[in-house]
Amino acid sequence: MRFSGLRVLREGLTGNKGWSAHWRDAEPKAEYDAIIIGGGGHGLSTAYYLAKEHGLTNIAV
């Protein structure tokens, strides 16, 4: 999806009322196998490593 700079500015100034939500509100689970603080390169690679090497499937980033 592409937007012009003017459209992005206008939506930012009006509280994004012209755009529909592309995701729903997060519903946290009661328990996780691991919780990673930080979703940058290191956090995401840590989540990948835990899933691949240790079989964890319930990871929050």
mmJSON file of the N, C-alpha and C atoms, coordinates in Angstrom:
{"data_MODEL":{"atom_site":{
"group_PDB":["ATOM","ATOM","ATOM","ATOM","ATOM","ATOM","ATOM","ATOM","ATOM","ATOM","ATOM","ATOM","ATOM","ATOM","ATOM","ATOM","ATOM","ATOM","ATOM","ATOM","ATOM","ATOM","ATOM","ATOM","ATOM","ATOM","ATOM","ATOM","ATOM","ATOM","ATOM","ATOM","ATOM","ATOM","ATOM","ATOM","ATOM","ATOM","ATOM","ATOM","ATOM","ATOM","ATOM","ATOM","ATOM","ATOM","ATOM","ATOM","ATOM","ATOM","ATOM","ATOM","ATOM","ATOM","ATOM","ATOM","ATOM","ATOM","ATOM","ATOM","ATOM","ATOM","ATOM","ATOM","ATOM","ATOM","ATOM","ATOM","ATOM","ATOM","ATOM","ATOM","ATOM","ATOM","ATOM","ATOM","ATOM","ATOM","ATOM","ATOM","ATOM","ATOM","ATOM","ATOM","ATOM","ATOM","ATOM","ATOM","ATOM","ATOM","ATOM","ATOM","ATOM","ATOM","ATOM","ATOM","ATOM","ATOM","ATOM","ATOM","ATOM","ATOM","ATOM","ATOM","ATOM","ATOM","ATOM","ATOM","ATOM","ATOM","ATOM","ATOM","ATOM","ATOM","ATOM","ATOM","ATOM","ATOM","ATOM","ATOM","ATOM","ATOM","ATOM","ATOM","ATOM","ATOM","ATOM","ATOM","ATOM","ATOM","ATOM","ATOM","ATOM","ATOM","ATOM","ATOM","ATOM","ATOM","ATOM","ATOM","ATOM","ATOM","ATOM","ATOM","ATOM","ATOM","ATOM","ATOM","ATOM","ATOM","ATOM","ATOM","ATOM","ATOM","ATOM","ATOM","ATOM","ATOM","ATOM","ATOM","ATOM","ATOM","ATOM","ATOM","ATOM","ATOM","ATOM","ATOM","ATOM","ATOM","ATOM","ATOM","ATOM","ATOM","ATOM","ATOM","ATOM","ATOM","ATOM","ATOM","ATOM","ATOM","ATOM"],
"id":[1,2,3,4,5,6,7,8,9,10,11,12,13,14,15,16,17,18,19,20,21,22,23,24,25,26,27,28,29,30,31,32,33,34,35,36,37,38,39,40,41,42,43,44,45,46,47,48,49,50,51,52,53,54,55,56,57,58,59,60,61,62,63,64,65,66,67,68,69,70,71,72,73,74,75,76,77,78,79,80,81,82,83,84,85,86,87,88,89,90,91,92,93,94,95,96,97,98,99,100,101,102,103,104,105,106,107,108,109,110,111,112,113,114,115,116,117,118,119,120,121,122,123,124,125,126,127,128,129,130,131,132,133,134,135,136,137,138,139,140,141,142,143,144,145,146,147,148,149,150,151,152,153,154,155,156,157,158,159,160,161,162,163,164,165,166,167,168,169,170,171,172,173,174,175,176,177,178,179,180,181,182,183],
"type_symbol":["N","C","C","N","C","C","N","C","C","N","C","C","N","C","C","N","C","C","N","C","C","N","C","C","N","C","C","N","C","C","N","C","C","N","C","C","N","C","C","N","C","C","N","C","C","N","C","C","N","C","C","N","C","C","N","C","C","N","C","C","N","C","C","N","C","C","N","C","C","N","C","C","N","C","C","N","C","C","N","C","C","N","C","C","N","C","C","N","C","C","N","C","C","N","C","C","N","C","C","N","C","C","N","C","C","N","C","C","N","C","C","N","C","C","N","C","C","N","C","C","N","C","C","N","C","C","N","C","C","N","C","C","N","C","C","N","C","C","N","C","C","N","C","C","N","C","C","N","C","C","N","C","C","N","C","C","N","C","C","N","C","C","N","C","C","N","C","C","N","C","C","N","C","C","N","C","C","N","C","C","N","C","C"],
"label_atom_id":["N","CA","C","N","CA","C","N","CA","C","N","CA","C","N","CA","C","N","CA","C","N","CA","C","N","CA","C","N","CA","C","N","CA","C","N","CA","C","N","CA","C","N","CA","C","N","CA","C","N","CA","C","N","CA","C","N","CA","C","N","CA","C","N","CA","C","N","CA","C","N","CA","C","N","CA","C","N","CA","C","N","CA","C","N","CA","C","N","CA","C","N","CA","C","N","CA","C","N","CA","C","N","CA","C","N","CA","C","N","CA","C","N","CA","C","N","CA","C","N","CA","C","N","CA","C","N","CA","C","N","CA","C","N","CA","C","N","CA","C","N","CA","C","N","CA","C","N","CA","C","N","CA","C","N","CA","C","N","CA","C","N","CA","C","N","CA","C","N","CA","C","N","CA","C","N","CA","C","N","CA","C","N","CA","C","N","CA","C","N","CA","C","N","CA","C","N","CA","C","N","CA","C","N","CA","C","N","CA","C","N","CA","C"],
"label_alt_id":[null,null,null,null,null,null,null,null,null,null,null,null,null,null,null,null,null,null,null,null,null,null,null,null,null,null,null,null,null,null,null,null,null,null,null,null,null,null,null,null,null,null,null,null,null,null,null,null,null,null,null,null,null,null,null,null,null,null,null,null,null,null,null,null,null,null,null,null,null,null,null,null,null,null,null,null,null,null,null,null,null,null,null,null,null,null,null,null,null,null,null,null,null,null,null,null,null,null,null,null,null,null,null,null,null,null,null,null,null,null,null,null,null,null,null,null,null,null,null,null,null,null,null,null,null,null,null,null,null,null,null,null,null,null,null,null,null,null,null,null,null,null,null,null,null,null,null,null,null,null,null,null,null,null,null,null,null,null,null,null,null,null,null,null,null,null,null,null,null,null,null,null,null,null,null,null,null,null,null,null,null,null,null],
"label_comp_id":["MET","MET","MET","ARG","ARG","ARG","PHE","PHE","PHE","SER","SER","SER","GLY","GLY","GLY","LEU","LEU","LEU","ARG","ARG","ARG","VAL","VAL","VAL","LEU","LEU","LEU","ARG","ARG","ARG","GLU","GLU","GLU","GLY","GLY","GLY","LEU","LEU","LEU","THR","THR","THR","GLY","GLY","GLY","ASN","ASN","ASN","LYS","LYS","LYS","GLY","GLY","GLY","TRP","TRP","TRP","SER","SER","SER","ALA","ALA","ALA","HIS","HIS","HIS","TRP","TRP","TRP","ARG","ARG","ARG","ASP","ASP","ASP","ALA","ALA","ALA","GLU","GLU","GLU","PRO","PRO","PRO","LYS","LYS","LYS","ALA","ALA","ALA","GLU","GLU","GLU","TYR","TYR","TYR","ASP","ASP","ASP","ALA","ALA","ALA","ILE","ILE","ILE","ILE","ILE","ILE","ILE","ILE","ILE","GLY","GLY","GLY","GLY","GLY","GLY","GLY","GLY","GLY","GLY","GLY","GLY","HIS","HIS","HIS","GLY","GLY","GLY","LEU","LEU","LEU","SER","SER","SER","THR","THR","THR","ALA","ALA","ALA","TYR","TYR","TYR","TYR","TYR","TYR","LEU","LEU","LEU","ALA","ALA","ALA","LYS","LYS","LYS","GLU","GLU","GLU","HIS","HIS","HIS","GLY","GLY","GLY","LEU","LEU","LEU","THR","THR","THR","ASN","ASN","ASN","ILE","ILE","ILE","ALA","ALA","ALA","VAL","VAL","VAL"],
"label_asym_id":["A","A","A","A","A","A","A","A","A","A","A","A","A","A","A","A","A","A","A","A","A","A","A","A","A","A","A","A","A","A","A","A","A","A","A","A","A","A","A","A","A","A","A","A","A","A","A","A","A","A","A","A","A","A","A","A","A","A","A","A","A","A","A","A","A","A","A","A","A","A","A","A","A","A","A","A","A","A","A","A","A","A","A","A","A","A","A","A","A","A","A","A","A","A","A","A","A","A","A","A","A","A","A","A","A","A","A","A","A","A","A","A","A","A","A","A","A","A","A","A","A","A","A","A","A","A","A","A","A","A","A","A","A","A","A","A","A","A","A","A","A","A","A","A","A","A","A","A","A","A","A","A","A","A","A","A","A","A","A","A","A","A","A","A","A","A","A","A","A","A","A","A","A","A","A","A","A","A","A","A","A","A","A"],
"label_entity_id":["1","1","1","1","1","1","1","1","1","1","1","1","1","1","1","1","1","1","1","1","1","1","1","1","1","1","1","1","1","1","1","1","1","1","1","1","1","1","1","1","1","1","1","1","1","1","1","1","1","1","1","1","1","1","1","1","1","1","1","1","1","1","1","1","1","1","1","1","1","1","1","1","1","1","1","1","1","1","1","1","1","1","1","1","1","1","1","1","1","1","1","1","1","1","1","1","1","1","1","1","1","1","1","1","1","1","1","1","1","1","1","1","1","1","1","1","1","1","1","1","1","1","1","1","1","1","1","1","1","1","1","1","1","1","1","1","1","1","1","1","1","1","1","1","1","1","1","1","1","1","1","1","1","1","1","1","1","1","1","1","1","1","1","1","1","1","1","1","1","1","1","1","1","1","1","1","1","1","1","1","1","1","1"],
"label_seq_id":[1,1,1,2,2,2,3,3,3,4,4,4,5,5,5,6,6,6,7,7,7,8,8,8,9,9,9,10,10,10,11,11,11,12,12,12,13,13,13,14,14,14,15,15,15,16,16,16,17,17,17,18,18,18,19,19,19,20,20,20,21,21,21,22,22,22,23,23,23,24,24,24,25,25,25,26,26,26,27,27,27,28,28,28,29,29,29,30,30,30,31,31,31,32,32,32,33,33,33,34,34,34,35,35,35,36,36,36,37,37,37,38,38,38,39,39,39,40,40,40,41,41,41,42,42,42,43,43,43,44,44,44,45,45,45,46,46,46,47,47,47,48,48,48,49,49,49,50,50,50,51,51,51,52,52,52,53,53,53,54,54,54,55,55,55,56,56,56,57,57,57,58,58,58,59,59,59,60,60,60,61,61,61],
"pdbx_PDB_ins_code":[null,null,null,null,null,null,null,null,null,null,null,null,null,null,null,null,null,null,null,null,null,null,null,null,null,null,null,null,null,null,null,null,null,null,null,null,null,null,null,null,null,null,null,null,null,null,null,null,null,null,null,null,null,null,null,null,null,null,null,null,null,null,null,null,null,null,null,null,null,null,null,null,null,null,null,null,null,null,null,null,null,null,null,null,null,null,null,null,null,null,null,null,null,null,null,null,null,null,null,null,null,null,null,null,null,null,null,null,null,null,null,null,null,null,null,null,null,null,null,null,null,null,null,null,null,null,null,null,null,null,null,null,null,null,null,null,null,null,null,null,null,null,null,null,null,null,null,null,null,null,null,null,null,null,null,null,null,null,null,null,null,null,null,null,null,null,null,null,null,null,null,null,null,null,null,null,null,null,null,null,null,null,null],
"Cartn_x":[0.839,0.0,0.892,0.582,1.391,0.538,1.148,0.467,1.377,0.79,1.59,1.968,3.024,3.447,2.358,1.624,0.54,-0.565,-0.884,-1.923,-1.499,-0.245,0.262,0.2,0.604,0.549,-0.886,-1.801,-3.202,-3.791,-3.524,-4.058,-3.452,-2.175,-1.544,-2.161,-2.506,-3.096,-4.554,-5.244,-6.662,-6.881,-5.824,-5.975,-6.252,-5.838,-5.997,-7.449,-8.359,-9.783,-10.164,-9.374,-9.697,-9.205,-8.424,-7.879,-8.562,-8.78,-9.329,-8.183,-8.494,-7.475,-7.045,-5.753,-5.244,-4.896,-5.1,-4.879,-5.868,-6.096,-7.017,-6.23,-6.922,-6.257,-5.584,-4.446,-3.708,-4.428,-4.447,-5.031,-3.924,-3.259,-2.154,-2.619,-1.754,-2.036,-1.662,-2.141,-1.836,-0.399,0.165,1.523,2.264,3.575,4.46,5.653,6.238,7.47,8.64,8.63,9.681,9.087,9.578,9.189,10.462,10.478,11.653,11.306,12.098,11.891,12.716,12.046,12.719,12.493,11.903,11.596,12.52,13.737,14.722,15.376,16.49,17.192,17.594,18.116,18.551,17.365,16.293,15.127,14.478,14.348,13.731,14.615,15.929,16.807,16.833,16.689,16.602,15.338,14.216,12.965,13.097,13.732,13.942,14.799,15.888,16.784,16.049,15.274,14.542,13.53,12.878,11.894,12.571,13.645,14.292,15.108,15.921,16.851,16.252,15.26,14.705,13.23,12.627,11.256,10.189,10.54,9.531,8.58,7.292,6.298,5.444,5.592,4.763,5.666,6.106,7.073,6.424,6.589,6.104,7.298,7.214,8.277,7.697],
"Cartn_y":[-1.161,0.0,1.235,2.216,3.427,4.635,5.597,6.836,8.003,9.12,10.312,10.953,11.754,12.454,13.374,14.02,14.911,14.136,12.965,12.139,11.689,11.284,10.865,12.029,13.226,14.409,14.731,14.712,15.016,14.019,12.745,11.735,11.883,12.243,12.455,13.622,14.676,15.858,15.656,14.73,14.495,13.253,12.671,11.498,10.209,10.122,8.907,8.474,9.424,9.09,8.583,8.891,8.476,7.09,6.481,5.155,4.116,2.949,1.851,1.129,0.519,-0.207,-1.457,-1.717,-2.896,-4.018,-3.792,-4.834,-4.612,-5.646,-5.537,-5.295,-4.97,-4.757,-6.039,-5.88,-7.047,-7.661,-8.967,-9.693,-10.533,-10.01,-10.767,-12.079,-13.071,-14.373,-14.332,-15.291,-15.354,-15.794,-16.615,-17.136,-17.153,-16.981,-17.093,-17.955,-18.628,-19.377,-18.416,-17.31,-16.299,-14.947,-13.911,-12.536,-11.781,-11.155,-10.43,-8.948,-8.144,-6.701,-6.112,-5.53,-4.916,-5.71,-5.071,-5.743,-5.343,-4.876,-4.552,-5.814,-5.627,-6.762,-7.823,-7.404,-8.376,-9.095,-8.358,-8.992,-10.005,-9.647,-10.566,-11.775,-11.561,-12.712,-13.619,-13.05,-13.87,-14.719,-14.119,-14.87,-15.993,-15.701,-16.718,-17.863,-17.521,-18.529,-19.414,-18.801,-19.581,-20.518,-20.039,-20.873,-22.01,-21.698,-22.704,-23.712,-23.234,-24.113,-24.763,-24.119,-24.642,-25.027,-24.824,-25.256,-24.443,-23.251,-22.419,-21.855,-21.924,-21.419,-20.309,-20.048,-19.062,-17.935,-17.075,-16.022,-14.665,-13.755,-12.378,-11.47,-10.638,-9.667,-8.289],
"Cartn_z":[0.0,0.0,0.0,-0.834,-0.938,-0.611,0.052,0.398,0.071,-0.318,-0.565,0.764,0.747,1.954,2.476,1.571,1.982,2.688,2.184,2.817,4.212,4.355,5.66,6.638,6.2,7.056,7.456,6.496,6.791,7.783,7.59,8.505,9.899,9.966,11.264,12.011,11.296,11.929,12.32,11.671,11.977,12.825,13.346,14.217,13.466,12.208,11.39,11.256,11.165,11.06,9.671,8.666,7.309,6.948,7.81,7.528,8.384,7.803,8.594,9.308,10.431,11.196,10.436,10.377,9.687,10.652,11.917,12.918,14.042,14.81,15.931,17.209,18.267,19.547,20.013,20.622,21.12,22.312,22.359,23.485,24.109,25.149,25.747,26.358,26.294,26.894,28.37,29.122,30.553,30.793,29.905,30.079,28.744,28.826,27.671,28.054,27.068,27.307,27.493,26.747,26.844,26.488,27.145,26.836,26.49,25.323,24.855,24.807,25.503,25.513,24.374,23.408,22.271,21.0,20.003,18.744,17.609,17.947,16.918,16.392,15.741,15.149,16.154,17.302,18.306,18.946,19.237,19.845,18.927,17.656,16.702,16.426,16.361,16.142,17.366,18.557,19.765,19.734,19.335,19.232,18.205,17.084,16.051,16.584,17.272,17.835,18.834,19.736,20.738,20.082,19.036,18.346,17.584,16.875,16.038,16.844,17.762,18.473,19.72,20.318,21.568,21.463,20.297,20.067,20.785,21.248,21.912,20.869,21.152,20.204,20.795,22.064,22.752,23.244,22.308,22.604,22.362,23.313,23.159,22.914,21.868,21.581,21.798],
"occupancy":[1.0,1.0,1.0,1.0,1.0,1.0,1.0,1.0,1.0,1.0,1.0,1.0,1.0,1.0,1.0,1.0,1.0,1.0,1.0,1.0,1.0,1.0,1.0,1.0,1.0,1.0,1.0,1.0,1.0,1.0,1.0,1.0,1.0,1.0,1.0,1.0,1.0,1.0,1.0,1.0,1.0,1.0,1.0,1.0,1.0,1.0,1.0,1.0,1.0,1.0,1.0,1.0,1.0,1.0,1.0,1.0,1.0,1.0,1.0,1.0,1.0,1.0,1.0,1.0,1.0,1.0,1.0,1.0,1.0,1.0,1.0,1.0,1.0,1.0,1.0,1.0,1.0,1.0,1.0,1.0,1.0,1.0,1.0,1.0,1.0,1.0,1.0,1.0,1.0,1.0,1.0,1.0,1.0,1.0,1.0,1.0,1.0,1.0,1.0,1.0,1.0,1.0,1.0,1.0,1.0,1.0,1.0,1.0,1.0,1.0,1.0,1.0,1.0,1.0,1.0,1.0,1.0,1.0,1.0,1.0,1.0,1.0,1.0,1.0,1.0,1.0,1.0,1.0,1.0,1.0,1.0,1.0,1.0,1.0,1.0,1.0,1.0,1.0,1.0,1.0,1.0,1.0,1.0,1.0,1.0,1.0,1.0,1.0,1.0,1.0,1.0,1.0,1.0,1.0,1.0,1.0,1.0,1.0,1.0,1.0,1.0,1.0,1.0,1.0,1.0,1.0,1.0,1.0,1.0,1.0,1.0,1.0,1.0,1.0,1.0,1.0,1.0,1.0,1.0,1.0,1.0,1.0,1.0],
"B_iso_or_equiv":[0.0,0.0,0.0,0.0,0.0,0.0,0.0,0.0,0.0,0.0,0.0,0.0,0.0,0.0,0.0,0.0,0.0,0.0,0.0,0.0,0.0,0.0,0.0,0.0,0.0,0.0,0.0,0.0,0.0,0.0,0.0,0.0,0.0,0.0,0.0,0.0,0.0,0.0,0.0,0.0,0.0,0.0,0.0,0.0,0.0,0.0,0.0,0.0,0.0,0.0,0.0,0.0,0.0,0.0,0.0,0.0,0.0,0.0,0.0,0.0,0.0,0.0,0.0,0.0,0.0,0.0,0.0,0.0,0.0,0.0,0.0,0.0,0.0,0.0,0.0,0.0,0.0,0.0,0.0,0.0,0.0,0.0,0.0,0.0,0.0,0.0,0.0,0.0,0.0,0.0,0.0,0.0,0.0,0.0,0.0,0.0,0.0,0.0,0.0,0.0,0.0,0.0,0.0,0.0,0.0,0.0,0.0,0.0,0.0,0.0,0.0,0.0,0.0,0.0,0.0,0.0,0.0,0.0,0.0,0.0,0.0,0.0,0.0,0.0,0.0,0.0,0.0,0.0,0.0,0.0,0.0,0.0,0.0,0.0,0.0,0.0,0.0,0.0,0.0,0.0,0.0,0.0,0.0,0.0,0.0,0.0,0.0,0.0,0.0,0.0,0.0,0.0,0.0,0.0,0.0,0.0,0.0,0.0,0.0,0.0,0.0,0.0,0.0,0.0,0.0,0.0,0.0,0.0,0.0,0.0,0.0,0.0,0.0,0.0,0.0,0.0,0.0,0.0,0.0,0.0,0.0,0.0,0.0],
"pdbx_formal_charge":[null,null,null,null,null,null,null,null,null,null,null,null,null,null,null,null,null,null,null,null,null,null,null,null,null,null,null,null,null,null,null,null,null,null,null,null,null,null,null,null,null,null,null,null,null,null,null,null,null,null,null,null,null,null,null,null,null,null,null,null,null,null,null,null,null,null,null,null,null,null,null,null,null,null,null,null,null,null,null,null,null,null,null,null,null,null,null,null,null,null,null,null,null,null,null,null,null,null,null,null,null,null,null,null,null,null,null,null,null,null,null,null,null,null,null,null,null,null,null,null,null,null,null,null,null,null,null,null,null,null,null,null,null,null,null,null,null,null,null,null,null,null,null,null,null,null,null,null,null,null,null,null,null,null,null,null,null,null,null,null,null,null,null,null,null,null,null,null,null,null,null,null,null,null,null,null,null,null,null,null,null,null,null],
"auth_seq_id":[1,1,1,2,2,2,3,3,3,4,4,4,5,5,5,6,6,6,7,7,7,8,8,8,9,9,9,10,10,10,11,11,11,12,12,12,13,13,13,14,14,14,15,15,15,16,16,16,17,17,17,18,18,18,19,19,19,20,20,20,21,21,21,22,22,22,23,23,23,24,24,24,25,25,25,26,26,26,27,27,27,28,28,28,29,29,29,30,30,30,31,31,31,32,32,32,33,33,33,34,34,34,35,35,35,36,36,36,37,37,37,38,38,38,39,39,39,40,40,40,41,41,41,42,42,42,43,43,43,44,44,44,45,45,45,46,46,46,47,47,47,48,48,48,49,49,49,50,50,50,51,51,51,52,52,52,53,53,53,54,54,54,55,55,55,56,56,56,57,57,57,58,58,58,59,59,59,60,60,60,61,61,61],
"auth_comp_id":["MET","MET","MET","ARG","ARG","ARG","PHE","PHE","PHE","SER","SER","SER","GLY","GLY","GLY","LEU","LEU","LEU","ARG","ARG","ARG","VAL","VAL","VAL","LEU","LEU","LEU","ARG","ARG","ARG","GLU","GLU","GLU","GLY","GLY","GLY","LEU","LEU","LEU","THR","THR","THR","GLY","GLY","GLY","ASN","ASN","ASN","LYS","LYS","LYS","GLY","GLY","GLY","TRP","TRP","TRP","SER","SER","SER","ALA","ALA","ALA","HIS","HIS","HIS","TRP","TRP","TRP","ARG","ARG","ARG","ASP","ASP","ASP","ALA","ALA","ALA","GLU","GLU","GLU","PRO","PRO","PRO","LYS","LYS","LYS","ALA","ALA","ALA","GLU","GLU","GLU","TYR","TYR","TYR","ASP","ASP","ASP","ALA","ALA","ALA","ILE","ILE","ILE","ILE","ILE","ILE","ILE","ILE","ILE","GLY","GLY","GLY","GLY","GLY","GLY","GLY","GLY","GLY","GLY","GLY","GLY","HIS","HIS","HIS","GLY","GLY","GLY","LEU","LEU","LEU","SER","SER","SER","THR","THR","THR","ALA","ALA","ALA","TYR","TYR","TYR","TYR","TYR","TYR","LEU","LEU","LEU","ALA","ALA","ALA","LYS","LYS","LYS","GLU","GLU","GLU","HIS","HIS","HIS","GLY","GLY","GLY","LEU","LEU","LEU","THR","THR","THR","ASN","ASN","ASN","ILE","ILE","ILE","ALA","ALA","ALA","VAL","VAL","VAL"],
"auth_asym_id":["A","A","A","A","A","A","A","A","A","A","A","A","A","A","A","A","A","A","A","A","A","A","A","A","A","A","A","A","A","A","A","A","A","A","A","A","A","A","A","A","A","A","A","A","A","A","A","A","A","A","A","A","A","A","A","A","A","A","A","A","A","A","A","A","A","A","A","A","A","A","A","A","A","A","A","A","A","A","A","A","A","A","A","A","A","A","A","A","A","A","A","A","A","A","A","A","A","A","A","A","A","A","A","A","A","A","A","A","A","A","A","A","A","A","A","A","A","A","A","A","A","A","A","A","A","A","A","A","A","A","A","A","A","A","A","A","A","A","A","A","A","A","A","A","A","A","A","A","A","A","A","A","A","A","A","A","A","A","A","A","A","A","A","A","A","A","A","A","A","A","A","A","A","A","A","A","A","A","A","A","A","A","A"],
"auth_atom_id":["N","CA","C","N","CA","C","N","CA","C","N","CA","C","N","CA","C","N","CA","C","N","CA","C","N","CA","C","N","CA","C","N","CA","C","N","CA","C","N","CA","C","N","CA","C","N","CA","C","N","CA","C","N","CA","C","N","CA","C","N","CA","C","N","CA","C","N","CA","C","N","CA","C","N","CA","C","N","CA","C","N","CA","C","N","CA","C","N","CA","C","N","CA","C","N","CA","C","N","CA","C","N","CA","C","N","CA","C","N","CA","C","N","CA","C","N","CA","C","N","CA","C","N","CA","C","N","CA","C","N","CA","C","N","CA","C","N","CA","C","N","CA","C","N","CA","C","N","CA","C","N","CA","C","N","CA","C","N","CA","C","N","CA","C","N","CA","C","N","CA","C","N","CA","C","N","CA","C","N","CA","C","N","CA","C","N","CA","C","N","CA","C","N","CA","C","N","CA","C","N","CA","C","N","CA","C","N","CA","C","N","CA","C"],
"pdbx_PDB_model_num":[1,1,1,1,1,1,1,1,1,1,1,1,1,1,1,1,1,1,1,1,1,1,1,1,1,1,1,1,1,1,1,1,1,1,1,1,1,1,1,1,1,1,1,1,1,1,1,1,1,1,1,1,1,1,1,1,1,1,1,1,1,1,1,1,1,1,1,1,1,1,1,1,1,1,1,1,1,1,1,1,1,1,1,1,1,1,1,1,1,1,1,1,1,1,1,1,1,1,1,1,1,1,1,1,1,1,1,1,1,1,1,1,1,1,1,1,1,1,1,1,1,1,1,1,1,1,1,1,1,1,1,1,1,1,1,1,1,1,1,1,1,1,1,1,1,1,1,1,1,1,1,1,1,1,1,1,1,1,1,1,1,1,1,1,1,1,1,1,1,1,1,1,1,1,1,1,1,1,1,1,1,1,1]
}}}
